[in-house]
Amino acid sequence: MRRNAKKPQVETRGTEVSFGSFGLKAFSPGRIRSNQIEAARKVLARSAGKGGKVWIRIFPDMPYTAKPPEVGMGKGKGDPQGYCFEVKAGRVIFEVDGIEEALAKESLRKAGTKLPVKSKVVSR
């Protein structure tokens, strides 16, 4: 059975804030690379400080390949470059707890700018 390409894919698992008080939810599909997750995690860890806790709800376990720059077409597939995670709309990506609401929302918004998907701050 073929999947309909025009039908939007939405997440069925990991759609609720489970661990923290506030979360960052994806509202568009996309592939998030491991270095993008790390950049967003650094923003959250810096703002959370010692009192806050950060949960990463996704794990990049799918390898992606790329061909080197200035290489022509053909000659096979490129070498593995890193790992990524396929995000569907509705997935909670990060959660935070232990910091006040205004700081949590601002830090999650900043972390969302590091990711290639549209995202929104949600609360429990």
N, C-alpha and C positions, 0 to 999 in steps of 0.2 A: 504494500500500500504506500503510495507516494504522499509525502507531506505537502500540503497546500502552501505555496510560497507567499501568497498574499495574506494568509491568516496570521495575525500577530501571535507570537509565542509568548506566553506568560508563565511565570514560575508557579509551581504548586507547593514546593518545599522551601523552607527558610524565608517565609514572607512576614513573620511576626517578630517583634522585638522580644527576645526570650531572656537574655542575660542582664543587660543594662537597663537604664531608664530611657535613653535616647539612641536612635539608630539612623544610619544612612541607607536609604532604600533606592535601588536602581529603578528608573522609570522608562528606560529604553534598553534594547538588547545591545550586546557588544562583547568584545573580547578584552579582558583586562590582563595586562602582562604583569609579571612578578615585580618588575621595577616600579611600575605605577602603584601597585599595592604598597610597596615599601615606602614610596614617597608620601602617600596618604597616611600611612601608619606613623611616620616621623612627625607629621603635623599634629596628629592626635596625641601622640605621646608627649610632645613638647607642651601642649596646652593642658593636658590632664595632670602633669606633674606627678608628685609622689602620692598624692591623695586619691587620684582617679584611677580607674581601671578601663582598659581598652580591650575589646574582643574583635578578632578578625574572623568573620563568618564564612569566608571563601578560601580555598586553597588552590593555587595554580599547579595542576598536575597534567596538563595537556601540552606536549611539546609543539613549538612552531619552528618553521624553517625559513631561511632567507638566503638569497644568492648574494654574493659579494657585489659591491658597487662596480659599475662599468664592465659588467660581464654580459655578453650577448644572450639572446634567447636560445633555448635548446640546451643540450648537453646535460640533461637530467635535473633532478630536484636539488635544491640547496641544502646546506648543512644545518643541523639543529642549532638554533640561536638562543633559546630559552624556553620558559614555560608560561602558559596563560590559563585563564579560566573563562569559560563561556557563560556570560551573565544574561539571563532573561529578565524581562520587566517584572518587577515585584519582589526581587531578591534583596534581603537585608545584607549589606556588605560589611558594615562596621557597627559596633555598639559601644557606648561609653556609659560610665556610671561613676558616682563619687565626686562630681563637680556640679556647680550651679547651672541652672537651665540656660542662661544667656551665654555663658562661656561654652557650654556643650554644643549649643546650636551653631555658634560662630565657628567653632573648631571643626565640626562636621561639615559645615558649608565650605570651609577652606579645603578640607580633605576631598570633597566632591569635585573641586576644580582640578584636581590632579588626575582624575579618572576620565576615560574617553566615553562615558555614558552619562545621560541626564540623570540626576539624582535629586532626592528630596530628604530633608530631615524629618523623621517621624519619632513620636514618643509612645511610650507604653500605654 
